[in-house]
Amino acid sequence: MSLADKVLAVNDDLPIRSDKPVHSGKVRSVYWLTDSDSRRLIEENNYDVAPDAPLAIMVISDRISAFECIWQAEGGMRGVPGKGAALNAISNHWFKLFREQGLAESHILDVPHPLVWIVQKAKPVMIEAICRQYITGSMWRAYEKGERVFCGIQMVEGLGRDEKLPELLITPSTKGILTGIPGVPEVDDVNVSRADIENNYVAFKFSNPGDIDIYEKLLSEGFSVISDELAKLDQVFVDTKFEFGYVTDRAGNDKLIYMDEVGTPDSSRIWDGPSYRDGKVVENSKESFRQLLLGHFPEPEILLDKNRMDERTALARDNPLPESVMMAVSNTYVSLSEKITGQTLEISDNPKAEILAVLREKYGLVD
């Protein structure tokens, strides 16, 4: 069996019983269950959700996206071996810690397979909740050009590249295109201030203004939990993205929960501690893949200019990367997962067959 066979590249074609179209993102596909299957699973497994809560099967692929494109390698390798399982394992680990430490629940109700979650439907807050502990990336580029206000926060003078910030910064951006918010352009992923959110909390889908404090508390406390645990592994938690949403529990209480993924190499920057102390940045996250792409092509500007998306898409489609690139990414993800969870990551030889078997035999979701 070749390495390419171990990669789950297509995850939107599984015969999971559903009466809605499969929603497929860059990495995950979501299969919304029928109302009768949702109710049955809630009752059979005693999930702490409303009896009529919609449930879904979320299947993660091994695809790798960067600069809004999906990349592939030579030899028909359409993803990174072990990437999906590593991302799920890392997120599961942090979500469990959040729950144990009394922060909040997540959208995950069950983990049938390393590549699969059973999730409850949440009403998402329309914010990409970003926390930064170091100045790097786009923030550093803007700071270097003279910008001193980020998301309404006044920055101090004299910061150096990759330096630790005086305090943890919350720098949110819009999730999706929001309309009718004064001073906020109607495009995706626009930086916003806390005042923007407070003055337009309904547009951002907060139930009430007080929940803005709760989201910031869950954001900063969640960041601290992950940062402290990574520090024990001599890894530096640089910045990350969180997402939040509302669900209703069995007793009818509405609550704010974590959703999507947390503290993964896809959603965060993580640096090697010893290297950073020696004055070098060694990325243990997808940022290393982005940097490799920028160095791999003769015109890296194509990857950085959002107005050149057609050229960028063609670049990803027509230029398979060396297999060694995907294996280097695989090593980063798998080794980080094993460090964080303390468990060996099993990479399936036939992921689709395994997924269908467990969903058929244990959950009755495949005819």
SULPEDA-V797503 format. One record per pair of residues at least 24 apart in sequence whose ideal C-beta (glycine too) atoms are under 10 Angstrom apart, sorted by the first residue. I is the first residue (numbers start at 1). GAP is how many residues later the second one is. If there is no record, write none. Layout:
i=I gap=GAP
i=I gap=GAP
This chain:
i=1 gap=348
i=1 gap=349
i=2 gap=73
i=2 gap=74
i=2 gap=75
i=3 gap=70
i=3 gap=72
i=3 gap=73
i=3 gap=74
i=3 gap=77
i=3 gap=78
i=3 gap=320
i=3 gap=323
i=3 gap=324
i=3 gap=327
i=3 gap=344
i=4 gap=68
i=4 gap=69
i=4 gap=70
i=4 gap=71
i=4 gap=72
i=4 gap=73
i=4 gap=74
i=4 gap=75
i=4 gap=77
i=4 gap=319
i=4 gap=322
i=5 gap=71
i=5 gap=72
i=5 gap=76
i=5 gap=344
i=5 gap=345
i=5 gap=346
i=6 gap=56
i=6 gap=71
i=6 gap=73
i=6 gap=75
i=6 gap=76
i=6 gap=324
i=6 gap=341
i=6 gap=342
i=6 gap=343
i=6 gap=344
i=6 gap=345
i=7 gap=54
i=7 gap=55
i=7 gap=56
i=7 gap=57
i=7 gap=65
i=7 gap=66
i=7 gap=69
i=7 gap=70
i=7 gap=71
i=7 gap=72
i=7 gap=73
i=7 gap=74
i=7 gap=75
i=7 gap=76
i=7 gap=77
i=7 gap=319
i=7 gap=323
i=7 gap=340
i=7 gap=344
i=8 gap=51
i=8 gap=52
i=8 gap=53
i=8 gap=54
i=8 gap=55
i=8 gap=70
i=8 gap=71
i=8 gap=73
i=8 gap=75
i=8 gap=76
i=8 gap=77
i=8 gap=107
i=8 gap=340
i=8 gap=342
i=8 gap=343
i=8 gap=344
i=8 gap=346
i=8 gap=347
i=9 gap=52
i=9 gap=53
i=9 gap=54
i=9 gap=61
i=9 gap=63
i=9 gap=67
i=9 gap=68
i=9 gap=69
i=9 gap=70
i=9 gap=71
i=10 gap=51
i=10 gap=53
i=10 gap=68
i=10 gap=69
i=10 gap=342
i=11 gap=47
i=11 gap=48
i=11 gap=49
i=11 gap=50
i=11 gap=51
i=11 gap=52
i=11 gap=68
i=11 gap=73
i=11 gap=104
i=11 gap=105
i=11 gap=340
i=11 gap=341
i=11 gap=344
i=12 gap=47
i=12 gap=49
i=13 gap=339
i=14 gap=43
i=14 gap=45
i=14 gap=102
i=14 gap=338
i=14 gap=341
i=14 gap=342
i=14 gap=345
i=14 gap=351
i=14 gap=352
i=15 gap=341
i=15 gap=344
i=15 gap=345
i=15 gap=350
i=15 gap=351
i=15 gap=352
i=16 gap=40
i=16 gap=41
i=16 gap=43
i=16 gap=100
i=16 gap=339
i=16 gap=340
i=16 gap=343
i=16 gap=344
i=16 gap=347
i=16 gap=349
i=16 gap=350
i=16 gap=351
i=17 gap=40
i=17 gap=342
i=17 gap=343
i=17 gap=346
i=17 gap=347
i=17 gap=348
i=17 gap=349
i=17 gap=350
i=18 gap=38
i=18 gap=39
i=18 gap=347
i=20 gap=34
i=20 gap=36
i=22 gap=34
i=22 gap=35
i=22 gap=37
i=23 gap=33
i=23 gap=35
i=24 gap=35
i=24 gap=37
i=25 gap=33
i=25 gap=35
i=25 gap=36
i=25 gap=38
i=25 gap=40
i=25 gap=235
i=26 gap=35
i=26 gap=37
i=26 gap=38
i=26 gap=39
i=26 gap=40
i=26 gap=42
i=26 gap=43
i=26 gap=44
i=26 gap=240
i=27 gap=32
i=27 gap=33
i=27 gap=34
i=27 gap=35
i=27 gap=36
i=27 gap=37
i=27 gap=38
i=27 gap=43
i=27 gap=52
i=27 gap=56
i=27 gap=57
i=27 gap=60
i=27 gap=234
i=27 gap=239
i=28 gap=30
i=28 gap=31
i=28 gap=32
i=28 gap=33
i=28 gap=35
i=28 gap=56
i=28 gap=59
i=28 gap=60
i=28 gap=87
i=28 gap=89
i=28 gap=91
i=28 gap=232
i=28 gap=233
i=29 gap=27
i=29 gap=28
i=29 gap=29
i=29 gap=30
i=29 gap=31
i=29 gap=32
i=30 gap=26
i=30 gap=27
i=30 gap=28
i=30 gap=29
i=30 gap=87
i=30 gap=89
i=30 gap=91
i=31 gap=24
i=31 gap=25
i=31 gap=26
i=31 gap=27
i=31 gap=28
i=31 gap=85
i=31 gap=328
i=31 gap=334
i=32 gap=24
i=32 gap=25
i=32 gap=89
i=33 gap=24
i=33 gap=85
i=33 gap=88
i=33 gap=330
i=33 gap=332
i=34 gap=331
i=37 gap=326
i=37 gap=327
i=37 gap=328
i=38 gap=80
i=38 gap=82
i=38 gap=83
i=40 gap=323
i=40 gap=324
i=40 gap=325
i=41 gap=68
i=41 gap=69
i=41 gap=77
i=41 gap=322
i=41 gap=323
i=41 gap=324
i=42 gap=67
i=42 gap=78
i=42 gap=208
i=44 gap=319
i=44 gap=320
i=45 gap=64
i=45 gap=65
i=45 gap=73
i=45 gap=318
i=46 gap=204
i=47 gap=62
i=47 gap=63
i=47 gap=71
i=47 gap=73
i=47 gap=202
i=47 gap=203
i=48 gap=57
i=48 gap=61
i=48 gap=72
i=48 gap=199
i=48 gap=201
i=48 gap=202
i=48 gap=203
i=48 gap=205
i=49 gap=56
i=49 gap=58
i=49 gap=60
i=49 gap=71
i=49 gap=72
i=49 gap=198
i=49 gap=199
i=49 gap=200
i=49 gap=201
i=50 gap=70
i=50 gap=197
i=50 gap=198
i=50 gap=199
i=50 gap=200
i=50 gap=201
i=50 gap=202
i=50 gap=203
i=50 gap=204
i=51 gap=199
i=52 gap=196
i=53 gap=56
i=53 gap=67
i=53 gap=68
i=53 gap=69
i=53 gap=194
i=53 gap=195
i=53 gap=196
i=53 gap=197
i=54 gap=65
i=54 gap=66
i=54 gap=67
i=54 gap=68
i=55 gap=54
i=55 gap=55
i=55 gap=63
i=55 gap=64
i=55 gap=65
i=55 gap=66
i=55 gap=310
i=56 gap=51
i=56 gap=53
i=56 gap=61
i=56 gap=62
i=56 gap=63
i=56 gap=64
i=56 gap=65
i=57 gap=53
i=57 gap=55
i=57 gap=56
i=57 gap=59
i=57 gap=60
i=57 gap=61
i=57 gap=62
i=57 gap=298
i=57 gap=302
i=57 gap=306
i=57 gap=308
i=57 gap=309
i=58 gap=30
i=58 gap=49
i=58 gap=50
i=58 gap=57
i=58 gap=58
i=58 gap=59
i=58 gap=60
i=58 gap=61
i=58 gap=202
i=59 gap=25
i=59 gap=29
i=59 gap=54
i=59 gap=56
i=59 gap=57
i=59 gap=58
i=59 gap=292
i=59 gap=293
i=59 gap=296
i=59 gap=300
i=60 gap=24
i=60 gap=25
i=60 gap=26
i=60 gap=27
i=60 gap=28
i=60 gap=31
i=60 gap=53
i=60 gap=54
i=60 gap=55
i=60 gap=56
i=60 gap=57
i=60 gap=201
i=60 gap=291
i=61 gap=26
i=61 gap=54
i=61 gap=290
i=62 gap=24
i=62 gap=25
i=62 gap=53
i=62 gap=264
i=62 gap=268
i=62 gap=271
i=62 gap=285
i=62 gap=289
i=64 gap=202
i=64 gap=222
i=64 gap=225
i=64 gap=257
i=64 gap=261
i=64 gap=262
i=64 gap=265
i=64 gap=266
i=64 gap=269
i=65 gap=201
i=65 gap=221
i=65 gap=224
i=65 gap=251
i=66 gap=200
i=66 gap=220
i=66 gap=221
i=66 gap=223
i=66 gap=224
i=66 gap=225
i=66 gap=226
i=66 gap=227
i=66 gap=228
i=66 gap=237
i=66 gap=250
i=66 gap=263
i=67 gap=222
i=67 gap=223
i=67 gap=226
i=67 gap=227
i=67 gap=233
i=67 gap=235
i=67 gap=236
i=67 gap=237
i=67 gap=238
i=67 gap=239
i=67 gap=242
i=67 gap=245
i=67 gap=246
i=67 gap=248
i=67 gap=249
i=68 gap=235
i=68 gap=238
i=68 gap=241
i=68 gap=244
i=68 gap=245
i=68 gap=248
i=69 gap=224
i=69 gap=234
i=69 gap=240
i=69 gap=243
i=69 gap=244
i=69 gap=245
i=69 gap=246
i=69 gap=247
i=69 gap=248
i=70 gap=243
i=70 gap=246
i=70 gap=247
i=71 gap=218
i=71 gap=222
i=71 gap=244
i=71 gap=245
i=71 gap=246
i=71 gap=248
i=71 gap=249
i=71 gap=250
i=71 gap=254
i=71 gap=255
i=71 gap=258
i=72 gap=244
i=72 gap=245
i=72 gap=247
i=72 gap=248
i=72 gap=249
i=72 gap=254
i=73 gap=247
i=73 gap=248
i=73 gap=249
i=73 gap=250
i=73 gap=251
i=73 gap=252
i=73 gap=253
i=73 gap=254
i=73 gap=256
i=74 gap=246
i=74 gap=247
i=74 gap=248
i=74 gap=249
i=74 gap=250
i=74 gap=251
i=74 gap=252
i=75 gap=245
i=75 gap=247
i=75 gap=248
i=75 gap=251
i=76 gap=244
i=76 gap=247
i=77 gap=243
i=77 gap=244
i=77 gap=245
i=77 gap=246
i=77 gap=248
i=77 gap=249
i=77 gap=250
i=77 gap=253
i=78 gap=242
i=78 gap=248
i=79 gap=247
i=79 gap=250
i=79 gap=251
i=80 gap=206
i=80 gap=209
i=80 gap=245
i=80 gap=246
i=80 gap=247
i=80 gap=248
i=80 gap=249
i=80 gap=250
i=80 gap=251
i=80 gap=252
i=80 gap=253
i=80 gap=254
i=81 gap=245
i=81 gap=246
i=81 gap=248
i=81 gap=249
i=81 gap=250
i=81 gap=252
i=81 gap=253
i=81 gap=266
i=81 gap=267
i=82 gap=32
i=82 gap=245
i=82 gap=247
i=82 gap=248
i=82 gap=249
i=82 gap=251
i=82 gap=252
i=82 gap=253
i=82 gap=255
i=82 gap=263
i=82 gap=264
i=82 gap=265
i=82 gap=266
i=83 gap=181
i=83 gap=182
i=83 gap=183
i=83 gap=203
i=83 gap=243
i=83 gap=246
i=83 gap=247
i=83 gap=249
i=83 gap=250
i=83 gap=251
i=83 gap=254
i=83 gap=264
i=84 gap=30
i=84 gap=31
i=84 gap=32
i=84 gap=249
i=84 gap=263
i=84 gap=264
i=84 gap=267
i=85 gap=28
i=85 gap=29
i=85 gap=30
i=85 gap=248
i=85 gap=249
i=85 gap=252
i=85 gap=260
i=85 gap=261
i=85 gap=262
i=85 gap=263
i=85 gap=266
i=86 gap=28
i=86 gap=178
i=86 gap=179
i=86 gap=180
i=86 gap=244
i=86 gap=246
i=86 gap=247
i=86 gap=248
i=86 gap=249
i=86 gap=250
i=86 gap=251
i=86 gap=252
i=86 gap=254
i=86 gap=255
i=86 gap=259
i=86 gap=261
i=87 gap=28
i=87 gap=174
i=87 gap=177
i=87 gap=178
i=87 gap=179
i=87 gap=180
i=87 gap=246
i=87 gap=250
i=88 gap=25
i=88 gap=26
i=88 gap=27
i=88 gap=28
i=88 gap=29
i=88 gap=173
i=88 gap=176
i=88 gap=249
i=88 gap=257
i=89 gap=25
i=89 gap=175
i=89 gap=244
i=89 gap=245
i=89 gap=247
i=89 gap=248
i=89 gap=249
i=89 gap=251
i=89 gap=252
i=89 gap=254
i=89 gap=256
i=89 gap=257
i=90 gap=136
i=90 gap=171
i=90 gap=172
i=90 gap=173
i=90 gap=174
i=90 gap=175
i=90 gap=176
i=90 gap=177
i=90 gap=178
i=90 gap=243
i=90 gap=246
i=90 gap=247
i=90 gap=248
i=90 gap=249
i=90 gap=250
i=90 gap=251
i=90 gap=255
i=91 gap=26
i=91 gap=167
i=91 gap=169
i=91 gap=170
i=91 gap=171
i=91 gap=172
i=91 gap=173
i=91 gap=175
i=91 gap=176
i=92 gap=25
i=92 gap=169
i=92 gap=170
i=92 gap=249
i=93 gap=133
i=93 gap=136
i=93 gap=169
i=93 gap=170
i=93 gap=171
i=93 gap=244
i=93 gap=247
i=93 gap=248
i=93 gap=249
i=93 gap=250
i=94 gap=128
i=94 gap=131
i=94 gap=132
i=94 gap=135
i=94 gap=146
i=94 gap=164
i=94 gap=167
i=94 gap=168
i=94 gap=169
i=94 gap=170
i=94 gap=246
i=94 gap=247
i=95 gap=127
i=95 gap=162
i=95 gap=163
i=95 gap=164
i=95 gap=166
i=95 gap=167
i=95 gap=168
i=96 gap=245
i=97 gap=125
i=97 gap=128
i=97 gap=129
i=97 gap=131
i=97 gap=132
i=97 gap=165
i=97 gap=166
i=98 gap=120
i=98 gap=123
i=98 gap=124
i=98 gap=127
i=98 gap=128
i=98 gap=159
i=98 gap=160
i=98 gap=164
i=98 gap=165
i=99 gap=158
i=99 gap=159
i=100 gap=125
i=101 gap=120
i=101 gap=121
i=101 gap=123
i=101 gap=124
i=102 gap=119
i=103 gap=114
i=103 gap=115
i=103 gap=116
i=103 gap=118
i=103 gap=119
i=103 gap=121
i=103 gap=122
i=103 gap=154
i=103 gap=155
i=104 gap=110
i=104 gap=111
i=104 gap=113
i=104 gap=114
i=104 gap=117
i=104 gap=118
i=104 gap=140
i=104 gap=151
i=104 gap=152
i=104 gap=153
i=104 gap=154
i=105 gap=142
i=105 gap=144
i=105 gap=150
i=105 gap=151
i=105 gap=152
i=105 gap=153
i=105 gap=154
i=106 gap=139
i=106 gap=141
i=106 gap=151
i=106 gap=152
i=106 gap=153
i=106 gap=154
i=106 gap=155
i=106 gap=156
i=107 gap=136
i=107 gap=137
i=107 gap=138
i=107 gap=140
i=107 gap=150
i=107 gap=151
i=107 gap=152
i=107 gap=153
i=108 gap=149
i=108 gap=150
i=108 gap=151
i=108 gap=153
i=110 gap=252
i=110 gap=253
i=112 gap=242
i=112 gap=243
i=112 gap=246
i=112 gap=247
i=112 gap=250
i=112 gap=251
i=112 gap=253
i=113 gap=235
i=113 gap=238
i=113 gap=241
i=113 gap=242
i=113 gap=243
i=113 gap=244
i=113 gap=245
i=113 gap=246
i=113 gap=249
i=114 gap=231
i=114 gap=232
i=114 gap=233
i=114 gap=234
i=114 gap=237
i=114 gap=240
i=114 gap=241
i=115 gap=233
i=115 gap=236
i=115 gap=237
i=115 gap=239
i=115 gap=240
i=116 gap=235
i=116 gap=238
i=116 gap=239
i=116 gap=242
i=116 gap=243
i=116 gap=247
i=117 gap=144
i=118 gap=241
i=118 gap=245
i=118 gap=247
i=119 gap=128
i=119 gap=140
i=119 gap=141
i=120 gap=125
i=120 gap=127
i=120 gap=128
i=120 gap=129
i=120 gap=137
i=120 gap=139
i=121 gap=124
i=121 gap=126
i=121 gap=127
i=121 gap=138
i=122 gap=121
i=122 gap=122
i=122 gap=123
i=122 gap=124
i=122 gap=125
i=122 gap=126
i=122 gap=133
i=122 gap=134
i=122 gap=135
i=122 gap=136
i=122 gap=137
i=122 gap=138
i=123 gap=82
i=123 gap=84
i=123 gap=121
i=123 gap=122
i=123 gap=123
i=123 gap=124
i=123 gap=125
i=123 gap=131
i=123 gap=133
i=123 gap=136
i=124 gap=51
i=124 gap=52
i=124 gap=81
i=124 gap=119
i=124 gap=120
i=124 gap=121
i=124 gap=122
i=124 gap=135
i=124 gap=136
i=125 gap=47
i=125 gap=50
i=125 gap=72
i=125 gap=76
i=125 gap=79
i=125 gap=80
i=125 gap=81
i=125 gap=82
i=125 gap=86
i=125 gap=87
i=125 gap=90
i=125 gap=117
i=125 gap=118
i=125 gap=119
i=125 gap=120
i=125 gap=121
i=125 gap=131
i=125 gap=134
i=126 gap=46
i=126 gap=48
i=126 gap=49
i=126 gap=50
i=126 gap=51
i=126 gap=52
i=126 gap=66
i=126 gap=71
i=126 gap=74
i=126 gap=77
i=126 gap=78
i=126 gap=79
i=126 gap=80
i=126 gap=117
i=126 gap=118
i=126 gap=119
i=127 gap=45
i=127 gap=46
i=127 gap=47
i=127 gap=48
i=127 gap=49
i=127 gap=51
i=127 gap=65
i=127 gap=70
i=127 gap=77
i=127 gap=78
i=127 gap=79
i=127 gap=85
i=127 gap=88
i=127 gap=92
i=127 gap=114
i=127 gap=115
i=127 gap=116
i=127 gap=117
i=128 gap=43
i=128 gap=44
i=128 gap=45
i=128 gap=46
i=128 gap=47
i=128 gap=48
i=128 gap=60
i=128 gap=61
i=128 gap=62
i=128 gap=63
i=128 gap=64
i=128 gap=113
i=128 gap=114
i=128 gap=115
i=128 gap=132
i=128 gap=139
i=129 gap=41
i=129 gap=42
i=129 gap=43
i=129 gap=44
i=129 gap=46
i=129 gap=86
i=129 gap=87
i=129 gap=89
i=129 gap=90
i=129 gap=91
i=129 gap=93
i=129 gap=94
i=129 gap=111
i=129 gap=112
i=129 gap=113
i=129 gap=114
i=129 gap=115
i=129 gap=129
i=130 gap=39
i=130 gap=40
i=130 gap=41
i=130 gap=42
i=130 gap=43
i=130 gap=61
i=130 gap=89
i=130 gap=93
i=130 gap=109
i=130 gap=110
i=130 gap=111
i=130 gap=112
i=130 gap=137
i=131 gap=37
i=131 gap=38
i=131 gap=39
i=131 gap=40
i=131 gap=41
i=131 gap=85
i=131 gap=88
i=131 gap=89
i=131 gap=91
i=131 gap=92
i=131 gap=93
i=131 gap=95
i=131 gap=96
i=131 gap=106
i=131 gap=107
i=131 gap=108
i=131 gap=109
i=131 gap=110
i=131 gap=111
i=131 gap=137
i=132 gap=33
i=132 gap=35
i=132 gap=36
i=132 gap=37
i=132 gap=38
i=132 gap=39
i=132 gap=91
i=132 gap=106
i=132 gap=107
i=132 gap=108
i=132 gap=137
i=133 gap=31
i=133 gap=32
i=133 gap=34
i=133 gap=35
i=133 gap=36
i=133 gap=90
i=133 gap=91
i=133 gap=94
i=133 gap=103
i=133 gap=104
i=133 gap=105
i=133 gap=106
i=133 gap=107
i=133 gap=136
i=134 gap=25
i=134 gap=27
i=134 gap=28
i=134 gap=29
i=134 gap=30
i=134 gap=31
i=134 gap=35
i=134 gap=102
i=134 gap=103
i=134 gap=104
i=134 gap=105
i=134 gap=135
i=134 gap=137
i=134 gap=142
i=134 gap=147
i=135 gap=24
i=135 gap=25
i=135 gap=26
i=135 gap=27
i=135 gap=28
i=135 gap=29
i=135 gap=30
i=135 gap=34
i=135 gap=103
i=135 gap=104
i=136 gap=25
i=136 gap=26
i=136 gap=27
i=136 gap=29
i=136 gap=102
i=136 gap=103
i=136 gap=133
i=136 gap=135
i=136 gap=145
i=136 gap=147
i=136 gap=151
i=137 gap=24
i=137 gap=25
i=137 gap=101
i=137 gap=102
i=137 gap=132
i=137 gap=150
i=137 gap=153
i=138 gap=33
i=138 gap=53
i=139 gap=26
i=139 gap=30
i=139 gap=32
i=139 gap=52
i=139 gap=100
i=141 gap=163
i=142 gap=49
i=149 gap=42
i=149 gap=44
i=150 gap=41
i=150 gap=43
i=151 gap=40
i=151 gap=41
i=151 gap=42
i=151 gap=43
i=151 gap=44
i=151 gap=45
i=151 gap=46
i=152 gap=39
i=152 gap=40
i=152 gap=41
i=152 gap=42
i=152 gap=43
i=152 gap=44
i=152 gap=45
i=153 gap=40
i=153 gap=41
i=161 gap=120
i=162 gap=74
i=162 gap=76
i=162 gap=109
i=162 gap=114
i=162 gap=117
i=162 gap=118
i=162 gap=119
i=164 gap=72
i=164 gap=74
i=164 gap=112
i=165 gap=74
i=167 gap=53
i=168 gap=51
i=168 gap=52
i=168 gap=55
i=168 gap=56
i=168 gap=59
i=168 gap=71
i=169 gap=51
i=169 gap=70
i=170 gap=24
i=170 gap=45
i=170 gap=46
i=170 gap=49
i=170 gap=50
i=170 gap=53
i=170 gap=72
i=171 gap=68
i=172 gap=24
i=172 gap=25
i=172 gap=32
i=172 gap=43
i=172 gap=44
i=172 gap=47
i=172 gap=69
i=172 gap=70
i=173 gap=68
i=174 gap=29
i=174 gap=30
i=175 gap=29
i=175 gap=30
i=175 gap=66
i=175 gap=68
i=175 gap=69
i=175 gap=85
i=176 gap=29
i=178 gap=25
i=178 gap=26
i=178 gap=27
i=179 gap=24
i=187 gap=119
i=189 gap=117
i=205 gap=39
i=205 gap=40
i=205 gap=41
i=206 gap=38
i=206 gap=40
i=206 gap=50
i=207 gap=39
i=207 gap=47
i=207 gap=49
i=211 gap=33
i=211 gap=35
i=211 gap=43
i=211 gap=44
i=211 gap=45
i=214 gap=30
i=214 gap=41
i=214 gap=42
i=215 gap=27
i=215 gap=29
i=215 gap=41
i=217 gap=39
i=218 gap=24
i=218 gap=26
i=218 gap=38
i=218 gap=39
i=218 gap=40
i=219 gap=25
i=219 gap=39
i=222 gap=36
i=222 gap=40
i=222 gap=41
i=223 gap=39
i=223 gap=40
i=223 gap=45
i=225 gap=37
i=225 gap=38
i=226 gap=36
i=226 gap=37
i=226 gap=38
i=226 gap=42
i=226 gap=44
i=226 gap=114
i=227 gap=36
i=227 gap=43
i=229 gap=34
i=229 gap=111
i=230 gap=33
i=230 gap=38
i=230 gap=40
i=230 gap=41
i=230 gap=43
i=230 gap=54
i=230 gap=106
i=230 gap=109
i=230 gap=110
i=231 gap=42
i=232 gap=107
i=232 gap=108
i=233 gap=37
i=233 gap=39
i=233 gap=40
i=233 gap=51
i=233 gap=103
i=233 gap=106
i=233 gap=107
i=234 gap=38
i=234 gap=39
i=234 gap=40
i=234 gap=41
i=234 gap=42
i=234 gap=43
i=234 gap=105
i=235 gap=35
i=235 gap=36
i=235 gap=37
i=235 gap=38
i=235 gap=39
i=235 gap=41
i=235 gap=49
i=235 gap=50
i=235 gap=101
i=235 gap=104
i=235 gap=105
i=236 gap=33
i=236 gap=34
i=236 gap=35
i=236 gap=36
i=236 gap=37
i=236 gap=39
i=236 gap=40
i=236 gap=41
i=236 gap=45
i=236 gap=46
i=236 gap=48
i=237 gap=26
i=237 gap=31
i=237 gap=32
i=237 gap=33
i=237 gap=34
i=238 gap=30
i=238 gap=31
i=238 gap=32
i=238 gap=33
i=238 gap=38
i=238 gap=43
i=238 gap=45
i=238 gap=46
i=238 gap=47
i=238 gap=49
i=239 gap=28
i=239 gap=29
i=239 gap=30
i=239 gap=31
i=239 gap=46
i=239 gap=48
i=240 gap=24
i=240 gap=27
i=240 gap=28
i=240 gap=29
i=240 gap=30
i=240 gap=45
i=241 gap=25
i=241 gap=26
i=241 gap=27
i=242 gap=25
i=242 gap=26
i=243 gap=24
i=263 gap=77
i=264 gap=69
i=264 gap=72
i=264 gap=73
i=264 gap=76
i=265 gap=24
i=265 gap=64
i=265 gap=67
i=265 gap=68
i=265 gap=71
i=265 gap=72
i=266 gap=67
i=270 gap=62
i=270 gap=66
i=270 gap=70
i=283 gap=49
i=284 gap=48
i=284 gap=49
i=284 gap=51
i=284 gap=52
i=284 gap=55
i=285 gap=47
i=285 gap=48
i=285 gap=51
i=286 gap=43
i=286 gap=46
i=286 gap=47
i=288 gap=40
i=288 gap=41
i=288 gap=44
i=289 gap=32
i=289 gap=36
i=289 gap=37
i=289 gap=39
i=289 gap=40
i=289 gap=43
i=289 gap=44
i=292 gap=29
i=292 gap=33
i=292 gap=36
i=292 gap=37
i=293 gap=26
i=293 gap=28
i=293 gap=32
i=296 gap=25
i=296 gap=26
i=296 gap=29
